[in-house]
Amino acid sequence: MSRLSNLLREVEEKDPQLAADLRREVEALSRRRAFGLSFERHIPETVELPGRPVRRGDKVRFLPYRGQAPSSVDRRLWRVAAIRRTDDGRVADLVRRDDQDDEPVTISRSLDDLVVVAEFRDPVYPGLVSTGKIEHGGDKPFHTVINAENYHALQALLYTHEGKIDAIYIDPPYNSGARDWKYNNDYVDSDDAYRHSKWLAMMERRLKLAKRLLNPNDSVLIVTIDEREYLRLGLLLEQMFPDAAIQMVSTVINRKGNPRRGEFSRCEEYLFFVRYGGATISAGQSDMLSQDAGNAKEAGVRWKSLLRLASTGQTSGRFNLFYPLYFEEKTRRFLRAGDPLPEGVDIGTVVIPPGETILWPISKDGNDGRWSLSVEKLHDYLERGYVRFGQPNGGGRTPYYLMSGQIDAIASGDLVATGRDSDGAVVLQSVTPQRQPLSVWNQQSHSTSGHGTAMLRDLIPGRKFPYPKSLYAVEDALRFAVGAKPEALVLDFFSGSGTTSHAVMRLNRQDGGRRRSIMVTNNEVAGDEQRALQERGLRPGDPDWERWGICDYITKPRVAAAITGHTPEGEPIQGDYRFTDEFPIADGFEENVEYFTMTYEAPRPVAHNRSFEAVAPLLWLKAGSVGRRIDKVADGFDVADTYGVLFDLDASQKFLFVIADTEAVRMAFIVTDDDRGFQMVCADLPAQVEPVRLYESYLTNFTINTSRD
């Protein structure tokens, strides 16, 4: 290449235009040439689909007989030639052609003993089925948790969000050799000679799809990794994102280190930040290396609970701090503070007006406490916006106030009020100090044991997940990427315990943002638990097997606990959030989330338009995951909060009238094979409404897993 560059310079002296044309072609060729990284792409992946009904033409594998070790099962693929009924139940006639046989091998097997398998390029018709939701955020958009194989989920998301993702944060398997990930449904062990290239092939396929999902003008990809694959990952990212700016950050996650005899003890891991388009790293309150996070914390927004639990309640003589707070019964809107309760007067004698509820300074265990402010001081703080109210608590909502240090920060300009919330409390934003982060991070808040494992234990007691990320480490990484984007969309397709969604909620609370997250994880059951379940005669697809999977047992309950502030058992979560924004974990978040499981639809009903219910969530996701969803084919059309669907062109005039009368609508799906009819409807749509065409055959709209690398 250096010789070619010299020749181009010689040509430039004689014919600048020719030299420019040649240089452009050479640069394009250079970008396609891989430097430094060469690996086997391997046999494309296969995915088992437990629970998916077996149909004629499917590819299947044998499930182990109940109580049988999986290692003794034939793992070859068979094709279902026919399905028939027998006295013992439904049976599939299976066929396969081995290389050494002239004639195909045929056998029969009960449908209950088969699992459907999707190979890399087999057409897949995806759908989503809702498995529950939590609504704590009013009109805010919904976070989404999808139980699916992430390669298929990424392909489905290309329909809904291609070029729309602001940040992707992933924590892929680190390829430790300790049976921590699977390739083609088998664990990759440390003695696998091809484990590095298998890992790279797995990552490359997913990163190709992730690249198409990122906003090409301004987005960030964040990938965490440790020493086993960081060199190969760095080269892979350089080859796949030649036009992006890539930096690697080293971060301390275990200050004690992992002792290794005769070696350095590892205490860190790495984050690759891939900045796409014009994306930049936002400045923050800490340089992330200096141990001055406390200074940043002091400059941050800290609301303190108004309740004091010391033994200074009614029995202490501090009666001027023991008084009721009144709330509207239906909405729990704060109304007023009552007079302090005189000595010796029982709280049961206090009259509560109709339509109101009351909150006393009493701890959860029933002991008397006191408020931190007198009635007069509380009124003053309320008028200035220095009191805010959290989640419902007993007869009211938990009150918080700003301490003197925070009020001084407002006076000095370190905290700036950007507005007021619905209760009149100031919305604050820290403006100083602002420093550009360094590429080496050493923060106490990033400890995986202290703020990853321990946090998960508090949220979902008794449920174990290996090596969850520190909530605050993920929060910091995302803040640098989307801190200046209050409407950002964040994707994590290796979501594990759901830390990324939790971190996005934390960011929203700090600045009043409406960011939303899409979490994708499978429902894989951990190896140790698999053995115990197999001994009980269970196998994949059984409800008592699937309930122990990552998504159902860890991810969904963790996200629910974060929002509600309660454990899966319904108990308030103990402890407080720390760093940047400190408040009780039991307060939860004003957020919404819906859970989905990916389905694999049959071609025939999809082709005959009988699968709209399965693809309806995809339209809702594409329209922004806000408000009501159109789940069924209506008479001609239907219009929800932010989008509408026109099923019959004959109803287009009424559809257009309703669309024009609904200001929040931003997208219109038009189901038709008629080019002219589609254009006519588009011409009459309001300027702010984006038209999206859906062909009458849903096969055309939603087929995935074909013609893609």
C-alpha positions in Angstrom: 0.0 0.0 0.0 2.9 2.4 0.7 4.2 1.8 -2.9 0.7 2.5 -4.2 0.6 5.8 -2.2 3.8 6.9 -3.8 2.5 6.2 -7.3 -0.6 8.2 -6.5 1.4 11.2 -5.5 3.3 11.0 -8.9 0.0 10.8 -10.8 -1.3 13.8 -8.8 1.4 16.0 -10.2 0.3 15.2 -13.8 -3.5 14.7 -13.4 -5.0 15.8 -10.1 -8.5 14.7 -11.0 -7.4 11.2 -12.0 -5.3 10.9 -8.8 -8.4 11.9 -6.7 -10.6 9.3 -8.4 -8.0 6.6 -7.9 -7.4 7.6 -4.3 -11.1 7.4 -3.6 -11.3 3.8 -5.0 -8.1 2.8 -3.1 -9.6 4.1 0.1 -12.8 2.2 -0.5 -10.8 -1.0 -1.1 -8.7 -0.4 2.0 -11.8 -0.2 4.2 -12.9 -3.6 2.9 -9.6 -5.3 3.7 -9.2 -6.8 7.1 -6.0 -5.9 8.9 -4.7 -7.8 11.9 -7.8 -10.0 12.6 -8.5 -13.3 10.9 -10.8 -15.9 12.3 -13.1 -18.8 11.2 -16.7 -17.9 10.7 -17.7 -21.5 11.6 -21.0 -23.2 10.9 -23.8 -20.6 11.4 -25.6 -20.8 14.6 -28.7 -22.9 15.3 -31.2 -22.0 18.0 -33.5 -24.4 19.8 -37.1 -23.1 20.3 -38.5 -25.0 23.2 -42.3 -24.6 23.5 -42.7 -23.9 19.8 -45.3 -26.4 18.3 -43.8 -28.9 15.9 -45.1 -28.6 12.4 -44.6 -30.5 9.1 -41.4 -29.3 7.4 -39.7 -28.2 10.7 -36.1 -29.1 11.6 -36.0 -30.8 15.0 -33.7 -32.4 17.5 -34.4 -35.0 20.1 -35.1 -33.9 23.7 -33.6 -36.2 26.3 -36.0 -38.7 27.8 -37.1 -37.5 31.2 -34.3 -38.2 33.7 -31.9 -39.0 30.9 -28.5 -37.1 30.6 -28.5 -34.7 27.6 -25.0 -35.8 26.6 -26.4 -39.2 25.6 -29.0 -37.8 23.2 -28.6 -37.7 19.4 -27.9 -34.0 18.5 -28.3 -34.3 14.8 -31.0 -32.5 12.9 -34.0 -34.2 11.5 -36.8 -32.9 9.2 -40.5 -33.5 10.0 -41.9 -35.3 6.9 -45.4 -35.9 8.4 -47.4 -35.7 11.6 -50.0 -38.3 12.4 -52.1 -39.4 15.3 -51.7 -42.8 17.0 -53.2 -44.4 20.0 -50.2 -43.1 22.1 -50.6 -39.5 20.9 -49.2 -37.4 18.0 -46.1 -38.8 16.3 -43.8 -37.2 13.8 -42.2 -39.1 10.9 -38.6 -37.8 10.7 -36.1 -38.1 7.8 -32.5 -37.2 7.4 -29.8 -38.1 4.8 -26.4 -38.9 6.2 -23.4 -38.4 4.0 -22.5 -42.1 4.1 -26.0 -43.3 3.2 -27.4 -43.6 -0.2 -31.0 -43.7 1.1 -32.4 -41.3 3.7 -32.9 -42.5 7.3 -36.5 -42.4 8.5 -37.8 -42.9 12.1 -40.8 -41.9 14.1 -40.8 -40.1 17.4 -43.4 -38.6 19.7 -43.9 -34.8 19.3 -43.3 -34.4 23.1 -39.8 -35.6 22.6 -38.8 -33.1 19.9 -37.6 -29.5 20.0 -37.8 -27.3 16.9 -34.5 -25.9 15.7 -34.0 -22.7 13.6 -30.8 -22.6 11.5 -29.0 -19.4 10.5 -30.8 -18.8 7.2 -34.1 -20.5 7.9 -37.0 -18.0 7.4 -38.5 -16.9 10.7 -41.8 -15.1 11.2 -41.5 -13.3 14.6 -44.2 -12.1 16.8 -44.3 -10.8 20.4 -46.7 -11.8 23.1 -47.1 -9.7 26.2 -46.4 -11.4 29.5 -47.2 -8.6 31.8 -46.6 -4.9 32.5 -46.1 -2.4 35.3 -47.4 1.2 35.0 -46.0 3.6 37.4 -45.0 6.4 35.0 -48.2 8.1 33.8 -47.8 9.0 30.2 -44.1 8.2 29.9 -43.0 5.7 27.3 -42.6 2.1 28.2 -39.3 0.3 28.8 -39.3 -3.1 27.2 -38.0 -6.5 28.2 -38.0 -9.1 25.4 -37.4 -12.8 26.2 -35.8 -14.1 22.9 -32.6 -15.3 21.3 -30.9 -12.0 20.7 -29.9 -12.6 17.1 -33.6 -13.0 16.1 -34.6 -10.1 18.4 -32.1 -7.8 16.7 -33.5 -8.7 13.3 -37.0 -8.0 14.4 -35.8 -4.7 15.9 -34.5 -3.7 12.5 -38.1 -3.3 11.4 -39.0 -1.2 14.4 -35.8 0.8 15.1 -33.3 0.8 12.3 -31.2 3.9 12.6 -33.1 5.0 15.7 -31.0 3.8 18.6 -29.1 6.4 20.6 -26.9 4.1 22.6 -26.2 0.4 22.9 -24.7 -1.0 26.1 -23.8 -4.7 26.1 -21.9 -6.9 28.5 -21.4 -10.0 26.3 -20.0 -13.3 27.6 -16.4 -13.0 28.4 -15.4 -16.4 27.0 -13.7 -17.4 30.2 -13.8 -21.1 29.3 -15.9 -21.8 32.4 -19.0 -22.9 30.5 -20.3 -19.3 30.5 -21.8 -19.2 27.0 -23.1 -21.5 24.3 -22.4 -21.8 20.5 -25.0 -23.9 18.6 -26.6 -24.8 21.9 -23.4 -26.4 23.4 -21.2 -24.9 26.0 -17.8 -23.6 24.8 -15.2 -25.0 27.1 -11.7 -23.8 27.8 -10.2 -26.7 25.9 -12.1 -25.9 22.6 -9.3 -25.0 20.2 -11.7 -22.7 18.3 -13.4 -21.0 21.2 -11.9 -17.6 20.3 -13.0 -17.7 16.7 -16.4 -19.0 17.7 -16.8 -16.1 20.1 -15.8 -13.6 17.4 -18.1 -15.2 14.9 -21.0 -14.9 17.4 -20.2 -11.3 18.1 -19.7 -10.2 14.5 -23.1 -11.5 13.5 -24.8 -9.5 16.2 -22.7 -6.3 15.8 -23.5 -6.2 12.1 -27.2 -5.9 13.1 -26.4 -3.5 16.0 -24.6 -1.2 13.6 -27.7 -0.9 11.5 -29.8 -0.1 14.6 -27.5 2.8 15.7 -28.4 6.3 14.6 -25.6 7.0 12.0 -25.5 10.7 12.8 -25.1 10.6 16.6 -24.9 7.4 18.7 -22.6 5.4 20.9 -21.9 1.7 21.3 -20.5 0.6 24.6 -19.1 -2.9 25.0 -17.6 -4.2 28.3 -15.0 -7.0 28.3 -12.1 -8.4 30.3 -8.5 -9.4 29.4 -9.5 -12.7 27.6 -10.9 -11.1 24.5 -10.3 -7.3 24.7 -7.5 -7.4 22.0 -9.6 -9.4 19.6 -12.7 -7.3 20.3 -10.8 -4.1 19.7 -9.7 -5.3 16.3 -13.2 -6.5 15.4 -14.7 -3.1 16.3 -12.1 -1.3 14.2 -12.9 -3.5 11.2 -16.7 -3.2 11.6 -16.8 0.6 12.4 -14.0 2.1 10.3 -15.6 5.5 10.3 -16.2 5.6 14.1 -14.1 7.0 16.9 -13.1 4.2 19.2 -11.6 4.5 22.7 -11.0 1.9 25.4 -11.5 2.7 29.1 -9.9 0.7 31.9 -12.1 0.6 35.0 -11.4 -0.8 38.5 -14.2 -3.2 39.5 -12.5 -5.0 42.4 -10.0 -3.1 44.5 -8.8 -6.2 46.3 -8.1 -7.9 43.0 -8.6 -11.5 42.1 -5.5 -13.3 43.5 -3.6 -15.5 41.1 -0.5 -17.3 42.3 2.6 -16.2 40.5 0.7 -13.5 38.5 -0.6 -10.0 38.9 -4.0 -9.9 40.6 -6.7 -8.6 38.2 -8.8 -5.7 39.5 -10.1 -4.2 36.3 -12.0 -4.7 33.1 -12.5 -2.6 29.9 -15.1 -0.6 28.1 -15.0 0.2 24.4 -16.8 3.4 23.5 -17.6 3.4 19.8 -18.8 6.9 18.8 -20.8 7.0 15.6 -21.4 10.1 13.5 -21.0 13.3 15.5 -21.4 11.6 19.0 -19.3 13.1 21.8 -18.6 12.1 25.4 -20.4 14.5 27.8 -18.5 16.1 30.5 -19.3 15.1 34.1 -18.8 16.1 37.7 -15.7 13.8 38.1 -12.7 12.9 36.0 -13.5 9.2 37.1 -9.9 8.6 38.2 -9.5 10.9 41.2 -11.0 9.8 44.4 -13.2 12.9 44.5 -16.5 11.3 43.7 -17.6 12.7 47.1 -17.2 16.3 45.8 -19.2 15.4 42.8 -21.8 13.9 45.0 -22.0 17.0 47.2 -22.6 19.0 44.1 -25.3 16.6 42.9 -29.0 16.6 43.8 -29.7 15.0 47.1 -33.2 14.9 48.6 -33.3 13.8 52.3 -36.2 12.0 53.9 -38.3 14.4 56.0 -38.8 11.6 58.6 -36.3 11.2 61.4 -36.4 7.8 63.1 -34.5 8.8 66.3 -36.3 8.2 69.6 -37.5 11.8 69.7 -41.1 11.5 68.9 -44.1 12.1 71.1 -42.4 10.7 74.2 -39.4 13.1 73.9 -41.0 16.4 74.2 -40.3 17.5 70.6 -44.0 17.9 69.9 -43.7 20.8 67.5 -42.1 18.3 65.0 -44.9 15.6 65.4 -47.7 16.7 63.2 -49.9 15.3 60.4 -49.6 15.8 56.6 -52.9 15.7 54.7 -53.3 14.3 51.1 -56.2 14.0 48.7 -57.5 10.5 49.0 -57.8 9.6 45.3 -54.7 11.3 43.8 -52.5 11.5 46.9 -51.8 15.1 46.1 -50.4 17.0 49.1 -52.8 19.4 50.6 -51.4 20.9 53.8 -49.7 20.3 57.1 -51.7 20.1 60.3 -51.0 21.5 63.7 -48.5 19.7 66.0 -50.1 17.2 68.3 -50.3 18.3 71.9 -48.7 16.1 74.6 -50.8 13.2 75.7 -53.3 13.4 72.8 -53.7 10.2 70.8 -53.4 10.4 67.0 -56.6 8.4 66.7 -58.6 11.4 67.9 -57.5 13.6 65.0 -60.4 14.2 62.6 -59.7 13.4 58.9 -61.9 15.3 56.6 -63.9 13.3 53.9 -61.9 12.6 50.8 -58.5 13.1 52.6 -55.9 10.8 54.0 -53.3 11.5 56.7 -49.6 10.7 57.1 -47.8 10.8 60.5 -44.0 10.7 61.2 -44.1 7.0 62.2 -41.5 4.4 61.0 -42.4 1.2 59.2 -42.1 -0.8 62.4 -44.7 1.5 64.1 -42.3 3.6 66.3 -42.9 7.3 66.7 -40.4 9.5 64.9 -40.6 13.2 64.0 -40.4 15.4 60.9 -37.1 17.2 60.4 -38.8 20.6 59.8 -41.3 22.5 61.9 -44.6 23.4 60.4 -43.5 27.0 59.8 -40.3 25.9 58.2 -42.1 23.3 56.1 -44.5 25.9 54.7 -41.5 28.1 53.8 -39.8 25.2 52.0 -43.0 24.2 50.2 -43.3 27.7 48.9 -39.7 27.8 47.6 -40.1 24.3 46.1 -37.6 22.6 48.5 -40.0 19.8 49.4 -40.9 16.9 47.1 -43.1 13.8 47.5 -42.2 10.3 46.4 -44.2 7.1 46.1 -47.4 6.4 48.1 -46.6 5.5 51.7 -49.4 4.5 54.1 -51.9 7.4 54.1 -49.8 9.7 51.9 -46.6 10.0 50.0 -43.1 9.9 51.3 -41.8 13.5 51.8 -38.2 14.7 51.1 -36.5 18.0 51.6 -33.4 19.8 50.6 -30.7 20.2 53.3 -28.8 23.4 53.9 -25.9 22.3 51.8 -28.1 21.8 48.8 -29.8 25.2 49.3 -26.3 26.8 49.5 -25.4 25.1 46.2 -28.5 26.7 44.6 -27.5 30.1 45.9 -23.9 29.7 44.6 -25.1 28.5 41.2 -23.7 24.9 41.6 -27.3 23.7 41.3 -29.7 25.3 38.9 -33.5 25.0 39.1 -34.8 24.2 35.6 -38.5 24.1 36.5 -40.9 22.6 39.0 -42.6 19.2 39.1 -46.4 18.6 39.4 -46.2 19.0 43.2 -44.3 22.3 42.9 -40.9 21.0 43.9 -37.9 22.4 42.1 -36.2 20.3 39.4 -32.5 20.8 39.9 -29.5 20.2 37.7 -25.9 20.3 38.7 -23.8 22.6 36.6 -20.4 22.5 38.3 -17.9 21.2 38.3 -17.8 19.8 34.7 -14.8 17.8 33.7 -14.0 15.6 30.8 -13.6 12.0 32.0 -10.2 10.3 31.8 -9.7 6.9 30.2 -8.9 5.2 33.5 -11.7 4.9 36.0 -11.3 4.2 39.7 -14.5 4.8 41.6 -15.8 3.0 44.7 -19.2 3.0 43.2 -18.1 0.7 40.4 -17.4 -2.3 42.7 -19.2 -5.4 41.3 -19.6 -7.0 44.7 -20.7 -3.9 46.6 -23.1 -2.4 44.1 -23.7 -5.3 41.7 -24.2 -8.5 43.7 -25.3 -6.7 46.9 -27.8 -4.5 45.0 -29.3 -7.5 43.2 -29.6 -9.4 46.6 -31.5 -6.4 48.0 -33.9 -6.2 45.0 -34.6 -9.9 44.6 -33.5 -11.7 47.8 -32.4 -15.3 47.4 -32.0 -15.2 43.6 -28.5 -15.6 42.3 -27.0 -14.2 39.1 -23.3 -14.5 38.4 -21.3 -11.2 38.3 -24.0 -8.6 37.8 -22.6 -5.2 36.9 -22.5 -2.3 39.4 -25.6 -0.2 38.9 -23.6 3.0 39.2 -20.9 1.8 36.8 -23.5 1.3 34.1 -25.2 4.6 35.0 -21.9 6.5 34.7 -21.1 4.9 31.3 -24.6 5.8 29.9 -24.5 9.3 31.4 -21.4 10.0 29.2 -23.3 8.7 26.2 -26.9 10.0 26.6 -26.7 12.4 29.6 -27.5 15.3 27.2 -30.4 13.3 25.5 -33.4 13.2 27.8 -35.4 11.3 25.1 -32.7 8.8 24.3 -33.4 5.2 23.4 -31.0 2.6 24.9 -30.6 -1.0 23.8 -29.0 -3.9 25.6 -29.2 -7.3 23.8 -27.1 -9.1 26.4 -29.2 -7.7 29.3 -28.7 -10.4 31.9 -30.1 -9.2 35.2 -31.4 -5.9 33.7 -28.9 -3.5 35.2 -29.0 -1.3 32.0 -32.7 -0.6 32.3 -32.3 0.2 36.0 -29.5 2.7 35.2 -31.7 4.4 32.6 -34.4 4.9 35.2 -31.9 6.4 37.5 -30.8 8.9 34.8 -34.4 9.8 34.2 -35.1 10.6 37.8 -32.0 12.9 38.0 -33.1 15.2 35.2 -36.7 14.4 34.5 -35.9 12.6 31.3 -38.1 10.3 29.3 -35.4 7.9 28.1 -36.5 4.3 27.5 -34.7 1.0 27.3 -35.1 -2.2 25.3 -33.7 -5.2 27.1 -33.2 -8.5 25.3 -32.3 -11.7 27.1 -33.0 -15.4 26.6 -34.5 -17.7 29.3 -31.5 -19.9 29.6 -31.4 -21.9 32.9 -28.0 -22.0 34.7 -25.9 -25.2 34.4 -26.2 -26.2 38.1 -29.9 -25.7 38.1 -30.3 -27.6 34.8 -28.8 -30.7 36.5 -31.2 -30.4 39.4 -34.2 -30.0 37.2 -33.1 -32.9 35.0 -33.0 -35.1 38.1 -36.6 -34.2 38.7 -37.5 -35.4 35.2 -37.9 -31.9 33.8 -36.6 -30.5 30.5 -36.7 -27.3 28.3 -40.2 -26.2 27.5 -41.7 -27.5 30.7 -43.3 -24.6 32.7 -41.4 -25.7 35.8 -38.2 -25.6 33.8 -38.8 -22.2 32.1 -39.6 -20.4 35.4 -36.0 -20.8 36.5 -34.7 -19.1 33.3 -32.7 -15.8 33.3 -35.5 -13.7 31.9 -38.4 -15.0 34.1 -36.4 -15.6 37.3 -34.0 -12.7 37.3 -34.5 -9.9 34.7 -38.2 -9.3 34.9 -38.4 -9.5 38.7 -35.3 -7.2 39.0 -36.8 -4.5 36.7 -40.2 -4.8 38.6 -38.5 -4.4 41.9 -36.6 -1.3 40.8 -39.8 0.4 39.6 -42.1 -0.6 42.5 -39.5 -0.5 45.3 -40.7 -3.9 46.5 -39.2 -7.4 46.4 -41.0 -10.1 44.5 -42.5 -11.1 47.9 -44.0 -7.7 48.2 -41.7 -6.4 50.9 -40.3 -2.8 50.8 -36.7 -3.0 49.7 -34.3 -1.9 52.4 -31.5 0.6 52.0 -30.9 3.7 50.0 -29.4 4.5 46.6 -26.0 6.1 46.8 -23.9 8.5 44.8 -25.3 11.3 42.6 -28.9 10.9 43.7 -29.6 9.4 47.2 -33.1 8.3 48.2 -34.7 5.1 49.6 -34.8 2.2 47.1 -38.3 1.5 48.4 -39.4 4.7 46.7 -39.1 3.1 43.3 -39.3 5.0 40.0 -42.0 6.8 38.0 -41.6 4.5 35.0 -43.5 2.0 32.9 -42.3 -1.4 31.6 -43.9 -4.2 29.5 -42.5 -7.7 29.2 -42.7 -9.7 25.9 -41.7 -13.1 24.7 -40.8 -13.6 21.1 -43.0 -16.1 19.2 -42.3 -18.0 16.0 -45.4 -17.8 13.9 -46.4 -20.5 11.3 -46.2 -19.3 7.7 -49.7 -20.3 6.7 -51.7 -18.2 9.2 -49.2 -15.3 8.7 -49.7 -15.5 4.9 -53.5 -15.4 5.4 -53.5 -12.3 7.6 -54.4 -14.2 10.8 -51.4 -13.1 12.9 -51.9 -9.4 13.4 -52.1 -9.9 17.2 -48.6 -11.4 17.1 -47.1 -8.5 15.2 -49.2 -5.7 16.8 -46.5 -5.1 19.6 -43.9 -4.5 16.8 -46.0 -1.6 15.4 -46.5 -0.2 19.0 -42.7 -0.4 19.5 -42.0 1.3 16.2 -44.4 4.1 17.2 -42.6 4.9 20.4 -44.0 2.4 23.0 -46.4 5.1 24.4 -50.0 4.7 25.5 -52.6 2.2 24.2 -51.6 -0.5 21.8 -53.8 -1.6 18.8 -53.9 -5.3 19.4 -56.7 -6.5 17.1 -57.9 -5.9 13.5 -60.7 -3.4 13.9 -63.5 -2.5 11.5 -61.5 -0.6 8.9 -59.1 1.3 11.1 -58.0 2.1 14.7 -56.2 5.1 16.1 -54.3 4.9 19.5 -52.3 7.6 21.4 -49.4 7.9 19.0 -50.2 5.9 15.9 -53.0 4.5 13.8 -53.6 1.5 11.6 -55.7 1.6 8.4 -56.8 -2.0 7.6 -59.2 -1.1 4.8 -58.7 1.7 2.2 -62.5 2.2 2.0 -62.3 3.6 5.5 -59.5 6.0 4.7 -61.5 9.3 4.9 -62.7 8.6 8.4 -59.2 7.4 9.3 -57.7 10.6 8.1 -60.2 12.7 10.0 -59.4 10.9 13.3 -55.7 11.2 12.6 -55.9 14.9 12.0 -57.9 15.3 15.2 -55.4 13.4 17.4 -52.4 15.7 17.9 -50.1 13.1 19.4 -50.2 10.7 16.5 -46.8 10.5 14.7 -47.1 7.4 12.6 -49.7 5.8 10.4 -49.6 2.2 9.2 -51.4 1.6 6.0 -52.2 -2.1 5.1 -52.5 -2.4 1.3 -51.0 -3.9 -1.8 -52.3 -1.0 -3.9 -49.5 1.5 -4.7 -51.8 4.2 -5.9 -54.1 3.8 -2.9 -51.2 4.0 -0.5 -49.9 7.2 -2.2 -53.4 8.8 -2.0 -53.6 8.3 1.7 -50.1 9.5 2.3 -50.9 12.7 0.4 -53.6 13.6 2.9 -51.8 12.8 6.1 -50.8 15.7 8.3 -47.1 16.7 7.8 -46.0 15.5 11.2 -47.4 11.9 10.6 -45.0 9.4 9.1 -46.7 6.9 6.8 -45.5 3.2 7.0 -46.8 0.7 4.5 -47.8 -2.8 5.5 -48.4 -5.3 2.7 -51.5 -7.4 3.1 -49.3 -10.5 3.4 -47.6 -10.2 6.7 -45.0 -12.7 5.3 -43.6 -9.8 3.3 -43.5 -7.4 6.2 -42.0 -9.5 9.0 -39.9 -12.4 7.5 -36.5 -12.4 9.2 -33.4 -14.6 9.1 -33.0 -14.6 5.3 -30.4 -13.0 3.1 -28.5 -11.5 6.0 -25.0 -12.4 7.2 
